[in-house]
Amino acid sequence: MSVLEASEIMQLIPNRYPILFMDRVDELTPGEAIVVTKNVTINESFFQGHFPGNPVMPGVLIIEALAQAASILILKSAQFKGQTAYLGAIKRAKFRQIVRPGDVLKLHVQFEKQRANMGIVSCQALVGDKVACETELTFIVNPKATTD
């Protein structure tokens, strides 16, 4: 059973097809951690060009999927409800395994620090028990007042 389905995810973040890279939120502890599932299918538009005959999920899109998961973690906290989180920095990104069609990416994001409208999260994307990508992301939340 998931915590958030796709329709609920789209209420939190502005990403839509073809750049919404998560299917469901499996676990969520606001202000602490999140686990998200991304089912990688051959129907992904990026597989048409990356690479024909040898489909590989681009590393930058794995980072984007982790950033989207981090956005949900950040925006589920009461102080940032209804706002938008922007990626401020990517640090120590390492790619350790190729991600292919049929793989299930589990995106693990954990809060490390938060001050005012900024946050740092540590992230891992796993296929099974193998780390495909790990990185640290810095986020800046739009300080503009919400309308709701």
Phi and psi in degrees as a GROMACS rama.xvg file:
@    title "Ramachandran Plot"
@    xaxis  label "Phi"
@    yaxis  label "Psi"
@TYPE xy
-97.8009  159.872  SER-2
-81.8599  -41.4166  VAL-3
-135.161  132.817  LEU-4
-91.6625  173.156  GLU-5
-53.5361  -43.5007  ALA-6
-64.2071  -35.3149  SER-7
-73.0463  -34.1491  GLU-8
-61.049  -43.7097  ILE-9
-68.6716  -16.5582  MET-10
-76.9426  -21.4425  GLN-11
-94.276  -40.329  LEU-12
-120.932  153.98  ILE-13
-80.5675  -6.6809  PRO-14
-67.2482  139.555  ASN-15
-137.524  169.012  ARG-16
-53.1338  135.284  TYR-17
-96.7621  18.1139  PRO-18
-121.513  32.2192  ILE-19
-104.819  112.203  LEU-20
-110.804  48.6794  PHE-21
-155.503  149.759  MET-22
-106.422  -32.7203  ASP-23
-164.049  157.47  ARG-24
-98.7646  121.443  VAL-25
-89.1841  -39.6742  ASP-26
-141.149  142.531  GLU-27
-151.668  123.173  LEU-28
-122.833  97.6658  THR-29
-49.6614  135.363  PRO-30
78.8981  -0.792965  GLY-31
-127.474  -66.6716  GLU-32
-156.253  161.471  ALA-33
-146.887  147.645  ILE-34
-128.132  127.541  VAL-35
-126.946  147.754  VAL-36
-107.982  133.627  THR-37
-124.639  112.697  LYS-38
-84.5658  118.687  ASN-39
-91.8236  117.896  VAL-40
-118.554  158.77  THR-41
-64.5956  -17.9633  ILE-42
-76.9086  -3.90406  ASN-43
-60.9848  133.623  GLU-44
-61.4866  -31.7656  SER-45
-69.2024  -19.1933  PHE-46
-70.6407  -16.6362  PHE-47
-63.1883  -31.3579  GLN-48
-120.153  -1.18131  GLY-49
-134.281  81.8326  HIS-50
-121.77  140.561  PHE-51
-54.8734  128.241  PRO-52
82.3204  -11.0146  GLY-53
-147.889  69.0982  ASN-54
-65.0276  123.97  PRO-55
-134.543  130.893  VAL-56
-70.0606  124.564  MET-57
-60.7927  138.898  PRO-58
-56.5151  -38.1676  GLY-59
-63.1883  -29.1177  VAL-60
-79.6787  -26.6321  LEU-61
-66.3251  -42.7928  ILE-62
-60.9818  -42.4413  ILE-63
-61.3401  -41.4403  GLU-64
-62.2476  -42.4683  ALA-65
-63.6838  -39.5222  LEU-66
-64.2672  -38.657  ALA-67
-66.144  -41.5305  GLN-68
-61.9355  -42.9365  ALA-69
-62.4755  -37.5407  ALA-70
-60.2512  -42.2658  SER-71
-63.8481  -44.4115  ILE-72
-56.3862  -46.3943  LEU-73
-67.4055  -46.6698  ILE-74
-77.1921  -8.58043  LEU-75
-84.4144  -6.3406  LYS-76
-80.8791  143.525  SER-77
-56.3204  -38.1626  ALA-78
-69.2749  -19.4859  GLN-79
-113.102  8.76773  PHE-80
-55.1592  131.555  LYS-81
79.906  2.74779  GLY-82
-100.573  -174.125  GLN-83
-124.519  133.401  THR-84
-98.7765  132.767  ALA-85
-114.036  143.607  TYR-86
-74.0547  125.12  LEU-87
-104.333  -31.1636  GLY-88
-161.638  150.45  ALA-89
-121.748  122.176  ILE-90
-124.878  144.183  LYS-91
53.1784  40.6248  ARG-92
-73.105  128.941  ALA-93
-133.108  135.067  LYS-94
-110.291  121.558  PHE-95
-114.428  -14.0382  ARG-96
-153.277  143.069  GLN-97
-72.2965  140.316  ILE-98
-108.792  126.103  VAL-99
-123.971  166.547  ARG-100
-55.4373  138.957  PRO-101
97.4571  -17.3311  GLY-102
-74.0488  151.12  ASP-103
-112.76  115.199  VAL-104
-87.973  127.898  LEU-105
-105.663  118.634  LYS-106
-99.9923  117.124  LEU-107
-111.677  123.061  HIS-108
-130.044  133.661  VAL-109
-132.793  133.203  GLN-110
-65.6704  135.567  PHE-111
-108.994  -47.3827  GLU-112
-146.376  153.509  LYS-113
-148.908  132.551  GLN-114
-140.753  129.915  ARG-115
46.4226  -116.865  ALA-116
-103.8  22.8583  ASN-117
-123.124  152.572  MET-118
-149.824  153.3  GLY-119
-122.006  132.557  ILE-120
-128.534  146.638  VAL-121
-100.142  142.948  SER-122
-136.065  146.001  CYS-123
-139.048  138.271  GLN-124
-112.095  122.741  ALA-125
-117.241  145.379  LEU-126
-115.789  109.754  VAL-127
65.0692  -126.231  GLY-128
-103.744  11.6694  ASP-129
-102.958  134.489  LYS-130
-76.7076  120.842  VAL-131
-89.9558  -35.4275  ALA-132
-154.29  144.098  CYS-133
-140.717  145.638  GLU-134
-164.679  172.75  THR-135
-122.327  131.063  GLU-136
-118.003  142.153  LEU-137
-110.194  133.985  THR-138
-120.126  148.323  PHE-139
-123.667  126.417  ILE-140
-95.2375  133.424  VAL-141
-54.5282  118.581  ASN-142
-76.1307  -3.4393  PRO-143
-59.9839  140.233  LYS-144
-62.059  145.9  ALA-145
-80.7112  162.517  THR-146
-103.861  -2.53052  THR-147
